[in-house]
Amino acid sequence: MKNMKSLIGKKFNRLKVLNREGTNKFGQATWKCKCDCGNICIVSTHGLKNYTKSCGCLNTEVRRKNAFSMGKANKQNFKKRFFKYIKKTESCWIWIGDIEVSGYGRFWYKGKTQKAHRLAYTKLKKKKIKKGMQICHKCDNPKCVNPDHLFQGTIIENLKDRDAKNRQAKGSVNGNSKLTEEKVIKILKLIKKEKKSSDIAKIYNVSWSTIDRIKKNKIWKHIERI
């Protein structure tokens, strides 16, 4: 008991022993301790003398520090990888990596393929993309990832912007098309909800193969998939 009392008032790393608490299931004496952070914890004699350095706050600090260092490294690694596929001109930053059939660049990030211009907006311009919004180009160049050329807009706003810039006529401008951009947008939402192609086809009075081709991005390619 004398040895046990001698621990009271002693400091073990961040822990100061206040008084005897009891005995744990292993028959070891336990002590009520106060950590430098202000927390109270119960620690065995063996723990105090061998491995317990704090109430747990020290481990938390180490994890946060490691997470910060890893996040910083990932950020630096992203920029290094991303800029490898950019060719800067006087105005545009042209994506020279993989290109989708829609004409937009794509980049592997966080375990999946993502659109390069959307990553440029979030990672380089450092702005969040609101739900349901597209990233439009002031320069009207889908391969451009210059953050100064990118802005948010709805799908309809993006299409109006395209028409205002006299891009090649597509989609509903084609007189043979039964669908419109607005209808295709709704179709894409139904596809995202995993509705059957045959059921969607009945709603819009088109063949199931048309819906399937929209799903596979073989037609209506100018409408950006989110």
Helices and strands as residue ranges (DSSP letters): H 2-5, E 11-12, E 15-23, E 29-35, E 40-44, H 45-50, H 57-83, E 86-88, E 93-95, E 106-109, E 112-115, H 116-119, I 120-124, E 134-137, G 147-149, E 150-153, H 155-164, G 171-173, H 181-192, H 197-204, H 208-215
